[in-house]
Amino acid sequence: MALLRILFASLCFPALFVSISGRAPPGAWDVFNYAPTSKTVYPTAIHSVSGSVQNAQGLVGNAGSATINGVGSWVALDYGKEVGGLISLNFNTITSTSAISLSFTESPSFIRPTASDDSSFPSENTTYDGVLRVPAPLKTGFWTQPASALRGGFRFLTIVSNANSPVTISNVSCAISFMPHVQDLRAYSGYFYAKDPVFHDEDFLTKVWYAGAYTVQTNTVAVNTGRKVPFASAGTWANNANLGVAGPIIVDGAKRDRAVWPGDMGIAVPAQFVSTNDLIPTRNALSTMFAAINPKTGALPESGPPLSQLGSDTYHAWTLIGTYNYYLYSGDVEWLQTVWTNYTRAVAFLEGKVDKTGLINITGLRDWARLGGGGYNAEGNALLYKVLTTATTLANALNLTSLSTSWSHNATALKTTFNDAFWLESAGQYRDNQTTSLCPQDANSFAILFNLTTSDERASRVSAGLMGNWGERGPEAPELPDTVSPFIAGFELQAHFESGNDERALDLLRRTWGYMLYTNLSVQSTLLEGFTVNGSIGYRSYRGYNYDSAYTSHAHGWSAGPTPALTTYVLGLMVVSPQGKTWAVAPHVGGGLPAAEGGFETPLGWFGAKWTLATGGGKTLMVQVTTPGGTEGEFVVPNGMGGTLTVDGVGKGVVQPGKKVPLLGGARVVKLVA
């Protein structure tokens, strides 16, 4: 049912536009949306040519034709952004010996006539995938890439002549394969817009919000387009494997792995919610994980099919956390009831690993690539705490009071034990385990974000301590040296905001995601899986990727952390209970930004906010918020911004930072004068 979005009140600044349910209001932010206007896309430029190529420019935008003549002659086409799907083209003029091959790459570093970047398997020679050969005899007319040879993510397509005879081609297009259930890829239900007065590009924050949103779109795929396992033989690739119980389904990367990974969903799904609210792929992914539970032990797999990897206690936990996230955003209690038996088995599996120490003993060692992690590990115990607190909420939603009470009691006990076991006073951080002084990025970020810290002062110390890992391009993970992990950095980003360190959070965002979005080693539209401290794309080279930098994914949903963080913290708009029946607006204004606006949609309707901060002669914060009627929320006074408060022109007296002021749904205007 279409719901008309209410106009914002117009006190002191113009109102936001209204729009019909399912689409965010139009505005200046639309030019930063990376999603293509059509599901058929054409090259936007010629990257390079070699040998005898006539009228290469004719292939740009389907303007004409080009002729490639002679073995080894080639043209590299640039689609201008990350795309993915099946290539089609016309063979206009051929001979009996004409033949071509196609190679694909995300990074321009691997534009080559002899090989694509690697997606099937990491090989140190970087050429495992090879090329897609279209051998003689060709046929005049329309040709389409075989569906099994789908490339889920690339920016550059190189067309190579494999014969000493000319071939004339035209109409080189890509039929977008991601988000198969959505025709208009630009029809976002949410948006974000802010100017950054500090960064070299004032539109950076808006661009990176949309880059994260588009990354998650490219990771939303048809259920029969998974990477083949066992992997295709050298020189080939295949993306025609089943991914789960139903589609569309959310996977970890556009190019690879193209499988459900619940840890990745811890970042990707919140990004999905605030941008497109396209939660069906998430439901299908979670259903896939629960369908694969071990009926005897209650263990969940680390990843979905066709990989179906086992043996990860932490990714087991992420499936349970993801269940809460999906329920919070969707309010889908009917689905929750269908998985509840397996959900409770899976919680019991983790609790069964808690021994007399009061800590979980991590024995399923597979994880996000970090080193260590086994035994009484801080990261694993932090994730168990989050499982227990969210399980408490879910049990309450189903009126299972006894179960909720039990899980809540266990969470409270674990928090005390966690702090006793892992807090390292000399470092002002949590250590990885009880036999080391290494203080990992993941556990310390989780400690703040999951409310495991015992005080605001301790959270602030952890936030400051995390800065000790920073370099020019962001944090080096102590638990995976020479690595910047946007996955874990996404949680660190939230942790700095959560601890009230807004300026620090924005600094991190500019360093890590500023590098990813603008580096000419990547696609400048979606976000890298990870990179090394010096900025190379050799992510995980020594940790399972066989020193194959062509294997790195350039569109990985776990790197989309700024998208939910900018909405939740900078804009300050969040749902507190399912679908936003209760909500909060808590803008983080300590980072030096003058204004922000945006919003998202749930089944209840439109949630939008806009704030401006005037600093001349004192500080005045003006906030407009529009939420569905019948909902309830609160305004949280920003850190460092106590003062005189009015709501809809009615004085509320003097308030202190952190004060929560009740608001009713509808259009509200809040004014705070410091």
KEDREN-527753 format. One record per residue (C-alpha): x, y, z. Coordinates in pm, 1 decimal, m for minus. Layout:
<atoms>
          u          v          w
          X          Y          Z
...
</atoms>
This chain:
<atoms>
          u          v          w
        0.0        0.0        0.0
      137.0      338.8      m98.0
      191.4      569.5      194.7
      226.0      941.1      137.4
      527.2     1071.9      318.9
      449.9     1371.2      532.7
      612.3     1702.4      457.9
      866.9     1810.0      710.1
      786.5     2124.9      901.8
      956.2     2431.5      755.0
     1089.8     2610.9     1060.0
     1418.0     2784.9      976.1
     1501.9     2573.7      670.5
     1318.4     2424.8      371.2
     1120.2     2106.8      410.1
     1228.5     1779.8      252.8
     1035.9     1644.1      m41.3
      764.3     1385.2       m0.6
      756.5     1065.9     m199.7
      548.9      755.6     m252.3
      624.9      438.9      m58.4
      916.3      241.3     m198.9
     1122.4      530.7     m328.4
     1329.8      790.4     m146.2
     1260.3     1156.1     m224.2
     1453.6     1303.8     m518.7
     1731.2     1551.6     m455.3
     2093.2     1650.4     m501.5
     2199.7     1310.5     m367.6
     2064.6     1126.4     m671.8
     2368.5     1210.7     m885.7
     2581.2     1003.0     m647.5
     2375.2      687.4     m692.8
     2604.7      438.0     m870.1
     2326.4      200.9     m977.0
     2277.1      202.3    m1355.4
     1963.6      348.7    m1510.1
     1905.5       35.0    m1716.4
     1968.6     m334.6    m1666.5
     2143.1     m333.5    m2003.1
     2465.3     m133.5    m1989.3
     2725.1      m36.6    m2248.3
     3090.3       64.1    m2224.7
     3141.9      427.1    m2131.1
     3502.7      459.2    m2249.9
     3794.6      285.4    m2416.9
     4060.5      206.5    m2160.8
     4330.9       94.9    m2404.3
     4397.0      m74.6    m2738.4
     4679.5     m283.7    m2876.5
     4758.2     m389.1    m3231.2
     4522.4     m325.0    m3519.9
     4188.6     m193.0    m3392.8
     3983.4       34.3    m3615.8
     3719.3      269.9    m3473.5
     3740.1      135.0    m3118.3
     3541.8      438.1    m3004.1
     3241.3      302.6    m3192.2
     3192.5       47.5    m2912.4
     3134.8      318.9    m2653.7
     2767.0      363.2    m2573.4
     2665.9      138.4    m2862.7
     2757.8      416.1    m3106.0
     2884.3      196.8    m3389.2
     3119.5      m87.7    m3470.2
     3490.0     m163.3    m3444.7
     3717.9     m396.2    m3636.9
     3991.8     m599.7    m3468.3
     4246.5     m753.2    m3703.6
     4530.2     m996.1    m3634.9
     4625.4    m1241.5    m3364.3
     4675.6    m1063.0    m3033.1
     4512.1     m733.0    m3127.4
     4270.6     m619.2    m2857.7
     4056.1     m344.8    m2714.7
     3983.4     m297.1    m2342.5
     3640.0     m150.5    m2273.9
     3554.8       39.5    m1956.3
     3199.7       19.4    m1820.1
     3273.6      311.9    m1589.6
     3175.2      130.5    m1271.0
     3138.7     m218.9    m1128.1
     2889.4     m420.7    m1331.1
     2815.2     m789.9    m1359.7
     2623.7    m1016.1    m1590.6
     2627.0    m1168.7    m1936.9
     2800.2    m1004.7    m2232.6
     2624.0     m986.6    m2568.0
     2754.0     m849.5    m2895.9
     2695.1     m856.5    m3268.4
     2936.5    m1014.2    m3514.3
     2893.0     m789.5    m3817.2
     3172.7     m904.4    m4050.6
     3364.8    m1228.1    m4007.3
     3574.9    m1479.3    m4200.7
     3582.6    m1854.7    m4170.5
     3878.7    m1831.5    m3930.6
     3769.2    m1532.6    m3719.9
     3781.0    m1602.6    m3346.2
     3789.5    m1391.4    m3032.1
     3828.3    m1426.1    m2657.7
     3700.3    m1218.5    m2367.2
     3880.3    m1137.0    m2045.2
     3726.3     m963.3    m1745.2
     3865.7     m771.6    m1451.2
     3755.1     m546.5    m1171.3
     4093.1     m379.0    m1119.1
     4266.4     m205.3    m1411.8
     4585.6     m368.5    m1282.8
     4471.5     m692.7    m1445.9
     4360.8     m575.2    m1788.6
     4525.7     m844.7    m2000.0
     4449.3    m1015.8    m2331.3
     4555.2    m1354.4    m2194.8
     4369.7    m1384.1    m1863.0
     4086.6    m1250.0    m1652.9
     4129.3    m1165.4    m1287.7
     4081.5    m1473.6    m1073.1
     3745.8    m1578.4     m933.1
     3755.2    m1960.2     m930.1
     4070.5    m2017.4     m729.1
     4365.4    m1812.0     m599.3
     4684.5    m1888.2     m787.4
     5015.2    m1707.4     m742.3
     5047.5    m1663.4    m1118.9
     4718.4    m1458.8    m1107.8
     4596.3    m1624.6    m1430.8
     4393.2    m1922.8    m1307.0
     4064.7    m1815.2    m1467.8
     4204.2    m1758.6    m1814.1
     3970.9    m1619.9    m2082.0
     3635.2    m1701.5    m2236.3
     3706.9    m1827.1    m2587.1
     3463.9    m1777.5    m2872.9
     3621.5    m2000.0    m3137.3
     3577.3    m2026.9    m3512.7
     3355.3    m2069.2    m3692.2
     3163.6    m1763.5    m3574.7
     2816.9    m1679.3    m3698.6
     2712.4    m1339.2    m3821.9
     2461.5    m1174.5    m3591.4
     2383.5    m1171.4    m3221.2
     2597.7    m1366.7    m2971.3
     2550.1    m1403.4    m2594.0
     2789.3    m1535.3    m2333.9
     2686.1    m1877.2    m2197.6
     2497.1    m1843.2    m1868.7
     2738.2    m2075.6    m1689.2
     3025.1    m1840.1    m1776.2
     2861.1    m1545.6    m1596.2
     3102.2    m1290.7    m1449.7
     2935.3    m1149.1    m1142.1
     3165.0     m850.1    m1103.0
     3390.0     m657.4    m1340.8
     3451.7     m308.2    m1471.9
     3677.4     m380.3    m1768.8
     3616.6     m615.5    m2062.8
     3898.0     m694.9    m2303.8
     3808.1     m831.8    m2648.9
     4096.0    m1008.5    m2824.6
     4133.3    m1132.6    m3180.2
     4259.0    m1490.0    m3195.7
     4301.8    m1511.8    m3573.2
     4495.5    m1345.5    m3854.8
     4173.1    m1221.3    m4005.3
     3947.3     m926.4    m3924.4
     3633.1     m940.0    m3716.3
     3391.8     m647.8    m3694.1
     3175.5     m626.0    m3382.8
     2914.1     m391.3    m3239.2
     2649.1     m367.4    m2965.9
     2878.4     m485.6    m2683.8
     2641.8     m484.1    m2387.4
     2616.7     m638.1    m2043.4
     2283.0     m764.6    m1912.7
     2299.6     m693.0    m1538.3
     2247.8    m1015.1    m1341.9
     2238.2     m886.5     m985.0
     1911.3     m797.5     m811.7
     1716.9    m1011.1    m1060.2
     1388.1     m936.4     m882.2
     1419.0     m557.5     m919.3
     1384.9     m376.9    m1249.4
     1476.9      m21.4    m1142.0
     1808.2      m52.4     m960.7
     1805.6      315.6     m867.6
     1472.6      301.8     m684.1
     1621.2      324.0     m336.1
     1384.7      346.9      m42.3
     1645.7      537.3      161.0
     1900.2      811.9      108.9
     2174.3     1011.5      281.4
     2325.0     1350.8      205.4
     2592.8     1556.4      378.1
     2876.5     1788.4      280.3
     3221.2     1720.5      423.0
     3413.9     2045.3      480.4
     3736.8     1861.6      570.1
     3794.4     1599.8      299.1
     3934.6     1685.0      m44.1
     3596.4     1597.7     m195.9
     3308.5     1763.5      m10.4
     3068.9     1502.5     m149.5
     3271.4     1209.7      m17.0
     3030.5     1107.2      260.5
     2736.3     1096.1       22.6
     2939.1      907.1     m237.0
     3061.4      645.8        8.4
     2708.1      592.3      142.8
     2591.7      516.1     m210.6
     2902.1      307.9     m285.9
     2816.1       82.7        7.4
     2455.0       59.6     m103.3
     2555.4      m29.6     m458.8
     2807.0     m284.9     m331.8
     2529.5     m470.5     m150.6
     2312.6     m453.9     m463.0
     2586.3     m624.3     m666.8
     2597.7     m894.4     m397.4
     2227.1     m976.4     m435.5
     2198.8    m1252.1     m692.4
     1987.5    m1527.1     m844.4
     1994.7    m1852.5     m648.1
     2139.7    m2054.7     m938.9
     2444.6    m1833.0     m999.9
     2689.4    m1949.9     m733.7
     3054.2    m2029.1     m792.7
     3099.4    m2392.3     m891.1
     3244.0    m2619.2     m622.3
     3464.0    m2818.4     m674.1
     3617.4    m2520.2     m848.5
     3638.1    m2509.0    m1225.7
     3960.5    m2633.3    m1379.9
     4238.0    m2388.4    m1463.1
     4156.1    m2169.8    m1758.9
     3781.7    m2165.7    m1692.2
     3522.0    m2051.0    m1445.1
     3159.7    m2139.3    m1374.3
     2884.4    m1955.5    m1187.7
     2587.6    m2188.4    m1217.6
     2578.5    m2352.4     m874.6
     2287.7    m2349.3     m628.6
     2321.9    m2100.3     m342.9
     2042.2    m2190.6     m106.3
     1679.7    m2270.7      m42.6
     1541.0    m1980.4     m245.3
     1635.2    m1669.2     m435.2
     1714.4    m1390.8     m467.6
     1983.5    m1430.3     m205.2
     2255.6    m1211.6      m56.1
     2614.1    m1332.8      m96.1
     2951.4    m1199.4        9.9
     3089.8    m1066.0     m317.0
     2999.0     m988.9     m675.5
     3296.4    m1166.4     m834.8
     3360.3    m1419.2     m552.4
     3297.9    m1607.9     m334.3
     2933.1    m1575.6     m440.2
     2807.4    m1766.9     m136.6
     2617.9    m1683.0      181.6
     2856.8    m1577.0      458.7
     2670.8    m1474.2      776.6
     2961.6    m1273.6      917.2
     2961.6    m1050.8      611.0
     2587.7    m1002.1      659.6
     2662.3     m831.5      993.2
     2762.8     m527.1      788.6
     2584.8     m584.4      457.8
     2232.3     m628.6      593.4
     2218.3     m301.5      791.7
     2346.6     m131.3      474.8
     2077.1     m307.1      275.6
     1808.3     m195.3      520.0
     1887.0      178.1      517.6
     1930.8      194.9      138.6
     1692.2      m41.7      m41.2
     1507.3     m219.5      242.0
     1529.9     m525.4       16.3
     1518.2     m789.2      289.4
     1390.8    m1091.4       95.7
     1748.2    m1190.5       m0.9
     1846.0    m1175.5      366.5
     1555.0    m1395.2      472.1
     1651.6    m1648.9      204.5
     2014.6    m1645.9      317.5
     1925.3    m1703.0      683.0
     1677.3    m1975.3      591.8
     1956.9    m2142.8      396.0
     2184.7    m2145.8      700.8
     1918.2    m2284.7      934.3
     1821.6    m2551.0      678.8
     2180.2    m2680.4      695.6
     2196.2    m2714.9     1076.4
     2348.0    m3032.4     1211.7
     2040.0    m3201.8     1362.7
     2247.6    m3386.4     1621.8
     2472.0    m3108.6     1752.4
     2293.3    m2786.3     1657.2
     2601.3    m2660.1     1471.2
     2543.8    m2418.8     1183.8
     2772.9    m2406.8      880.4
     3021.1    m2127.2      830.3
     2897.7    m2057.5      477.4
     2612.5    m2149.5      249.1
     2625.5    m2380.5      m51.3
     2799.9    m2463.0     m270.9
     3094.4    m2394.0      m37.5
     2907.7    m2522.8      271.9
     3216.1    m2486.5      489.2
     3194.7    m2606.2      848.7
     3377.0    m2542.7     1171.4
     3329.3    m2177.8     1268.6
     3186.4    m2086.9     1607.9
     3202.9    m1716.6     1525.6
     3013.9    m1738.9     1196.8
     2765.3    m1967.4     1372.1
     2711.4    m1674.6     1610.1
     2672.8    m1430.7     1321.0
     2380.3    m1632.3     1182.0
     2205.1    m1589.7     1517.0
     2286.1    m1219.2     1532.3
     2164.7    m1185.6     1174.3
     1835.1    m1343.3     1275.4
     1781.9    m1060.7     1522.3
     1879.9     m796.7     1264.8
     1633.7     m934.3     1011.8
     1353.8     m942.4     1268.6
     1433.5     m588.9     1387.4
     1412.8     m445.3     1036.6
     1126.2     m655.5      903.8
      912.3     m749.3     1203.4
      865.8    m1085.5     1031.8
      751.0    m1286.5     1333.2
      599.3    m1558.4     1113.4
      939.3    m1636.8      963.5
     1101.2    m1622.2     1307.1
      860.8    m1890.7     1428.1
      952.7    m2117.0     1135.6
     1322.7    m2117.4     1231.1
     1278.0    m2097.7     1607.6
     1341.3    m2464.7     1684.8
     1670.3    m2457.0     1496.5
     1752.9    m2113.8     1637.5
     1724.8    m2239.9     1996.4
     1931.2    m2548.1     1908.6
     2198.6    m2320.8     1766.8
     2206.3    m2100.9     2078.5
     2233.1    m2413.1     2292.0
     2526.5    m2531.5     2077.6
     2724.9    m2220.3     2172.2
     2618.6    m2223.7     2535.8
     2725.9    m2585.7     2554.9
     3083.7    m2468.1     2497.0
     3076.4    m2246.8     2807.7
     3259.1    m2429.2     3084.7
     3331.5    m2365.3     3452.4
     3536.7    m2057.8     3363.1
     3215.2    m1886.5     3252.7
     3365.5    m1831.1     2906.7
     3298.7    m2002.8     2575.5
     3583.2    m2224.2     2458.5
     3610.8    m2159.1     2084.5
     3684.5    m2487.7     1908.7
     3540.3    m2408.3     1563.7
     3836.7    m2203.1     1451.0
     3740.3    m2078.5     1105.8
     3677.4    m1702.9     1102.2
     3712.9    m1386.5      895.3
     4084.3    m1468.1      829.8
     4224.5    m1345.2     1161.6
     4508.3    m1538.2     1320.4
     4451.1    m1703.2     1656.1
     4096.8    m1706.2     1785.0
     4077.0    m2044.7     1951.8
     4021.1    m2127.0     2316.5
     3900.6    m1862.8     2559.6
     3911.1    m1587.4     2302.1
     3778.9    m1233.6     2349.7
     3623.3    m1204.0     2003.3
     3431.2    m1529.9     2038.3
     3304.7    m1438.5     2383.5
     3197.9    m1092.2     2266.3
     2996.5    m1251.3     1988.6
     2835.1    m1495.3     2233.0
     2734.2    m1198.9     2450.3
     2567.2    m1035.3     2149.8
     2392.2    m1362.6     2070.0
     2254.1    m1384.0     2423.8
     2132.0    m1024.6     2443.4
     1959.8    m1044.2     2105.5
     1820.6    m1389.8     2183.8
     1665.9    m1238.9     2495.8
     1481.7     m986.0     2280.2
     1361.5    m1249.4     2034.6
     1234.2    m1474.8     2311.8
     1040.4    m1182.6     2456.3
      887.9    m1119.9     2113.4
      751.7    m1476.1     2120.3
      636.0    m1441.6     2483.4
      882.7    m1704.1     2601.3
      949.8    m1540.9     2936.1
     1139.4    m1823.8     3102.7
     1377.7    m1862.4     2810.4
     1427.4    m1487.5     2787.0
     1508.5    m1467.1     3157.9
     1760.6    m1749.9     3131.2
     1943.5    m1597.0     2835.6
     1944.5    m1254.1     2999.3
     2094.8    m1398.9     3318.3
     2365.0    m1575.5     3119.7
     2448.4    m1257.5     2930.5
     2486.3    m1060.8     3252.3
     2718.6    m1322.3     3396.2
     2926.2    m1335.8     3077.6
     2975.5     m958.8     3076.7
     3132.1     m970.2     3422.2
     3350.1    m1268.3     3335.6
     3454.8    m1111.0     3005.3
     3584.1     m797.9     3176.6
     3761.8     m995.9     3446.7
     3929.3    m1223.3     3193.5
     4028.8     m991.4     2912.0
     4066.2     m634.1     3035.6
     4430.0     m522.4     3017.3
     4458.8     m212.4     3230.6
     4807.2     m121.3     3109.5
     4684.9     m104.0     2749.1
     4337.5       33.2     2814.7
     4202.1     m241.1     2588.7
     4085.4     m599.7     2588.1
     4343.4     m866.1     2510.5
     4288.4    m1148.5     2264.8
     4314.8    m1421.8     2527.6
     4451.1    m1471.1     2876.7
     4803.0    m1562.7     2763.6
     4880.3    m1265.5     2537.2
     4914.9     m890.1     2543.4
     4789.6     m859.5     2183.3
     4478.4     m641.4     2177.9
     4275.4     m725.8     1866.5
     4074.5     m484.6     1657.5
     3768.6     m709.4     1639.0
     3713.4     m783.5     2009.7
     3778.6     m425.0     2116.2
     3541.2     m287.1     1855.1
     3276.6     m540.5     1958.9
     3326.0     m459.9     2327.1
     3213.3     m101.3     2270.0
     2950.6     m178.3     2010.4
     2787.3     m463.8     2204.7
     2799.2     m273.8     2537.4
     3049.5     m503.1     2704.6
     3248.9     m212.3     2847.1
     3170.0     m138.5     3209.6
     3167.2      241.0     3184.8
     3176.7      530.3     2940.3
     3531.1      599.2     3055.3
     3640.2      245.9     2967.9
     3471.2      266.7     2627.0
     3653.5      592.8     2558.1
     3985.5      433.0     2652.5
     3921.9      143.7     2415.5
     3834.4      387.0     2137.2
     4158.4      577.1     2195.7
     4355.8      254.1     2211.3
     4223.6      140.8     1873.8
     4382.1      449.3     1718.6
     4720.5      300.2     1800.9
     4673.1       65.5     1504.2
     4615.4      344.5     1254.1
     4827.1      430.7      956.9
     4773.0      655.0      657.9
     4501.4      427.9      516.9
     4340.1      321.2      838.8
     4383.6       45.7     1098.8
     4620.0     m246.2     1064.6
     4450.4     m538.2     1237.9
     4687.8     m672.4     1506.0
     4522.1    m1012.4     1462.3
     4606.9    m1014.0     1088.3
     4925.3     m811.0     1036.3
     4979.3     m602.7      722.1
     4604.5     m603.3      662.9
     4339.7     m334.9      659.9
     4008.4     m517.1      695.4
     3711.4     m298.0      600.9
     3492.6     m565.4      759.2
     3633.8     m522.0     1108.2
     3704.3     m153.1     1045.3
     3331.2     m116.9      981.1
     3264.8     m226.4     1338.3
     3545.3       m4.0     1465.7
     3385.2      288.4     1282.3
     3059.5      226.3     1468.1
     3246.3      180.6     1797.2
     3403.4      526.4     1777.0
     3063.4      681.0     1712.9
     2908.9      470.0     1989.3
     3167.9      591.6     2239.0
     3099.9      954.9     2144.9
     3418.9     1007.6     1946.5
     3260.1     1147.3     1631.8
     3565.5     1327.1     1497.7
     3773.9     1011.2     1537.8
     3510.0      805.9     1356.0
     3502.6     1044.0     1060.0
     3882.1     1046.3     1049.1
     3880.3      667.5     1020.6
     3610.4      679.6      754.9
     3811.0      923.3      542.8
     4133.1      723.1      575.6
     4005.3      373.4      498.3
     3704.7      428.0      274.0
     3849.8      742.6      121.6
     4137.1      529.3       m0.6
     3910.8      251.4     m129.7
     3672.2      480.2     m313.8
     3933.4      689.6     m494.2
     4226.9      456.8     m557.2
     4287.2      384.5     m924.5
     4364.3       23.0     m830.2
     3993.5      m41.0     m781.2
     3657.2       26.7     m943.7
     3568.0      360.4     m773.3
     3204.7      262.1     m733.4
     3193.6      m40.9     m503.4
     3412.0     m130.1     m205.9
     3717.4     m353.0     m173.6
     3727.6     m673.8       26.6
     4048.1     m553.8      189.5
     4400.5     m431.4      120.4
     4747.7     m420.2      267.1
     4885.9     m145.1      487.2
     5073.2       11.2      193.3
     4755.1       16.9      m15.5
     4817.6     m279.8     m243.2
     4521.9     m500.0     m331.7
     4704.8     m812.6     m217.8
     4454.1     m872.9       61.9
     4514.9    m1197.5      253.7
     4807.3    m1281.5       25.4
     4976.0    m1491.6      293.4
     4653.4    m1602.8      459.1
     4482.0    m1839.6      219.1
     4492.6    m1638.7     m103.9
     4825.0    m1775.8     m233.6
     4968.8    m1429.3     m300.5
     4712.1    m1378.3     m576.6
     4612.2    m1011.6     m576.6
     4389.8    m1076.4     m880.6
     4165.6    m1281.5     m649.4
     4066.6     m987.2     m426.5
     3701.2     m888.9     m452.9
     3629.4     m524.7     m537.0
     3260.5     m541.4     m445.9
     3230.2     m699.6     m103.1
     2926.5     m629.7      113.7
     3122.3     m659.3      437.1
     3300.5     m335.7      341.3
     2979.3     m128.9      331.8
     3011.1      m13.4      693.6
     2979.8      361.9      625.5
     2631.9      319.8      478.2
     2454.7      214.1      799.2
     2695.7      413.6     1018.1
     2623.7      744.0      843.7
     2249.6      688.4      872.7
     2251.3      555.4     1228.1
     2510.1      788.0     1380.2
     2576.3     1097.2     1170.5
     2213.1     1140.7     1073.3
     2120.8      972.3     1399.7
     1809.7      791.3     1280.9
     1746.7      434.4     1391.1
     1473.3      181.4     1462.0
     1463.8       55.0     1820.0
     1190.5     m206.5     1792.0
     1069.4     m406.5     1490.8
      983.7     m198.3     1183.4
     1041.1      119.7     1385.3
      735.0       97.4     1608.4
      973.9      270.7     1844.7
     1265.2      470.0     1712.0
     1528.7      726.0     1805.5
     1690.8     1030.5     1651.0
     2033.6     1083.0     1804.9
     2247.2     1293.7     1568.9
     2623.5     1285.7     1615.9
     2728.4     1644.4     1557.3
     3077.7     1637.2     1707.8
     3259.2     1562.4     1385.0
     3254.0     1911.3     1237.5
     2980.0     1857.6      979.9
     2737.3     2147.7      932.8
     2432.8     1943.9      832.2
     2299.6     1604.3      728.6
     1975.5     1461.1      600.2
     1834.3     1129.0      491.2
     1596.0      853.3      580.4
     1471.9      502.8      517.2
     1152.2      305.1      498.6
     1000.6       14.0      685.9
      662.5     m155.0      637.9
      520.9      112.3      871.4
      621.2      394.1      635.4
      881.3      667.4      596.7
     1140.9      766.4      857.4
     1327.8     1084.8      767.5
     1548.4     1337.5      943.8
     1739.0     1654.0      868.7
     1961.7     1855.5     1097.6
     2167.9     2171.3     1075.0
     2421.5     2299.8     1324.9
     2486.7     2673.4     1342.1
     2800.8     2761.2     1537.4
     2824.2     3139.7     1515.0
     2794.8     3297.5     1862.4
     2712.7     2961.8     2024.3
     2562.3     2642.5     1892.6
     2208.5     2596.4     1767.3
     2097.8     2254.5     1649.6
     1778.0     2231.5     1444.7
     1637.7     1884.2     1380.6
     1339.2     1788.6     1169.3
     1215.5     1433.4     1197.4
      921.9     1265.2     1026.2
      804.0      919.7     1129.5
      482.5      721.2     1076.5
      183.1      807.9     1287.4
      120.7      569.0     1572.9
      491.7      521.3     1641.7
      687.3      659.7     1935.2
     1044.7      773.2     1962.4
     1293.0      988.3     2141.8
     1541.7     1262.0     2073.8
     1880.2     1201.8     2234.0
     2069.3     1519.5     2321.4
     2408.9     1499.5     2144.9
     2735.6     1462.8     2327.2
     2865.3     1807.8     2427.8
     2540.7     1981.2     2333.9
     2343.5     2045.4     2651.5
     2122.5     2355.4     2646.5
     1770.4     2486.4     2608.8
     1536.0     2253.6     2421.9
     1209.1     2312.8     2240.8
      993.9     2056.0     2058.7
      744.4     2188.9     1803.9
      790.0     2532.3     1962.9
      710.5     2412.0     2315.9
      985.6     2465.4     2572.5
     1124.5     2158.5     2745.3
     1372.2     2338.2     2970.6
     1745.4     2289.6     3001.1
     1873.6     1942.9     2910.7
     2207.9     1772.2     2951.9
     2399.9     1562.1     2695.1
     2252.7     1213.3     2670.1
     1908.7     1320.4     2787.2
     1630.4     1127.4     2611.7
     1326.7     1335.9     2523.8
     1008.3     1147.2     2419.3
      860.5     1225.1     2077.7
      544.4     1108.6     1906.4
      532.4      990.5     1547.4
      454.5     1241.1     1274.3
      641.6     1559.2     1179.3
      845.3     1705.6     1465.3
     1087.6     1996.1     1496.4
     1348.0     1996.5     1772.3
     1560.3     2301.1     1854.9
     1855.2     2289.7     2092.5
     2044.1     2606.6     2186.2
     2369.3     2543.9     2371.1
</atoms>
